[in-house]
Amino acid sequence: FNSSTKGQSTRIHNHINDAFVSGVFYLKVPDNSPNIFFKRENKSIEIEVNKGKLILFQSDLDHYVPINKSNDTRLSLAFNLYLFPITATLSK
């Protein structure tokens, strides 16, 4: 569960810890809140986000969210999907 208030951002990261697919579901996206950016090598793509949108992506794909300029809180639910049997240590 992610809660982003005014002035907060999410640094560039990935979910490579043996996850197969990652995703984010947007619960609340107020005006002036930023989109999500995906980056591979020197190329970057911006995906527009809105309430109810589900984005699935390769877990090794770097991504980030710029500073939230909204006066309201943005809410999203991020998750990872694993292949069975799970070989990752869940405490990572």
NUMAR-893875 format. One record per residue (C-alpha): residue number from 0; residue in one letter; x, z, y. Coordinates in nm, 2 decimals, decimal comma, always signed. Example, Ala and Ser with C-alpha at 12.3 -4.5 7.8 and 13.67 -1.06 7.14 Angstrom:
2
ATOM_0_A_+1,23_+0,78_-0,45
ATOM_1_S_+1,37_+0,71_-0,11
//
This chain:
92
ATOM_0_F_+0,00_+0,00_+0,00
ATOM_1_N_+0,15_-0,10_+0,34
ATOM_2_S_+0,04_+0,03_+0,67
ATOM_3_S_+0,20_-0,12_+0,98
ATOM_4_T_+0,13_+0,03_+1,32
ATOM_5_K_+0,24_-0,11_+1,66
ATOM_6_G_+0,62_-0,16_+1,68
ATOM_7_Q_+0,68_-0,16_+1,31
ATOM_8_S_+0,82_-0,44_+1,10
ATOM_9_T_+0,93_-0,50_+0,74
ATOM_10_R_+1,30_-0,59_+0,69
ATOM_11_I_+1,40_-0,89_+0,48
ATOM_12_H_+1,38_-0,80_+0,11
ATOM_13_N_+1,27_-0,93_-0,23
ATOM_14_H_+1,12_-0,79_-0,55
ATOM_15_I_+1,37_-0,92_-0,80
ATOM_16_N_+1,38_-0,61_-1,02
ATOM_17_D_+1,27_-0,80_-1,33
ATOM_18_A_+0,93_-0,88_-1,18
ATOM_19_F_+0,80_-1,23_-1,26
ATOM_20_V_+0,56_-1,28_-0,97
ATOM_21_S_+0,49_-1,07_-0,65
ATOM_22_G_+0,20_-1,07_-0,42
ATOM_23_V_+0,04_-0,93_-0,12
ATOM_24_F_-0,34_-0,89_-0,04
ATOM_25_Y_-0,44_-0,84_+0,32
ATOM_26_L_-0,70_-0,57_+0,38
ATOM_27_K_-0,70_-0,56_+0,76
ATOM_28_V_-0,52_-0,80_+1,00
ATOM_29_P_-0,59_-0,72_+1,36
ATOM_30_D_-0,52_-0,96_+1,65
ATOM_31_N_-0,16_-0,98_+1,75
ATOM_32_S_-0,02_-0,87_+1,42
ATOM_33_P_+0,25_-1,09_+1,27
ATOM_34_N_+0,25_-1,34_+0,99
ATOM_35_I_+0,47_-1,32_+0,68
ATOM_36_F_+0,79_-1,52_+0,66
ATOM_37_F_+0,96_-1,64_+0,35
ATOM_38_K_+1,33_-1,74_+0,34
ATOM_39_R_+1,55_-1,93_+0,10
ATOM_40_E_+1,90_-2,02_+0,20
ATOM_41_N_+1,88_-2,14_+0,56
ATOM_42_K_+1,52_-2,24_+0,55
ATOM_43_S_+1,23_-2,03_+0,66
ATOM_44_I_+0,85_-2,08_+0,63
ATOM_45_E_+0,58_-1,88_+0,81
ATOM_46_I_+0,25_-1,82_+0,63
ATOM_47_E_-0,05_-1,72_+0,84
ATOM_48_V_-0,22_-1,41_+0,72
ATOM_49_N_-0,58_-1,29_+0,76
ATOM_50_K_-0,82_-1,04_+0,61
ATOM_51_G_-0,89_-1,12_+0,24
ATOM_52_K_-0,59_-1,36_+0,19
ATOM_53_L_-0,39_-1,33_-0,13
ATOM_54_I_-0,04_-1,47_-0,14
ATOM_55_L_+0,15_-1,50_-0,47
ATOM_56_F_+0,52_-1,58_-0,47
ATOM_57_Q_+0,84_-1,58_-0,68
ATOM_58_S_+0,98_-1,23_-0,69
ATOM_59_D_+1,33_-1,34_-0,60
ATOM_60_L_+1,21_-1,50_-0,27
ATOM_61_D_+1,33_-1,32_+0,04
ATOM_62_H_+1,06_-1,23_+0,29
ATOM_63_Y_+0,99_-1,02_+0,60
ATOM_64_V_+0,73_-0,94_+0,86
ATOM_65_P_+0,83_-0,93_+1,23
ATOM_66_I_+0,73_-0,65_+1,47
ATOM_67_N_+0,36_-0,57_+1,49
ATOM_68_K_+0,24_-0,62_+1,85
ATOM_69_S_-0,11_-0,52_+1,78
ATOM_70_N_-0,25_-0,19_+1,90
ATOM_71_D_-0,43_-0,16_+1,57
ATOM_72_T_-0,29_-0,09_+1,22
ATOM_73_R_-0,24_-0,38_+0,97
ATOM_74_L_-0,31_-0,29_+0,61
ATOM_75_S_-0,20_-0,48_+0,30
ATOM_76_L_-0,15_-0,42_-0,07
ATOM_77_A_+0,17_-0,55_-0,22
ATOM_78_F_+0,23_-0,57_-0,60
ATOM_79_N_+0,46_-0,71_-0,87
ATOM_80_L_+0,36_-0,86_-1,20
ATOM_81_Y_+0,59_-0,83_-1,50
ATOM_82_L_+0,62_-1,01_-1,83
ATOM_83_F_+0,57_-0,80_-2,15
ATOM_84_P_+0,76_-0,63_-2,29
ATOM_85_I_+0,86_-0,46_-1,97
ATOM_86_T_+1,24_-0,44_-1,96
ATOM_87_A_+1,27_-0,30_-1,61
ATOM_88_T_+1,31_+0,06_-1,54
ATOM_89_L_+1,00_+0,15_-1,33
ATOM_90_S_+1,20_+0,41_-1,13
ATOM_91_K_+1,41_+0,14_-0,97
//
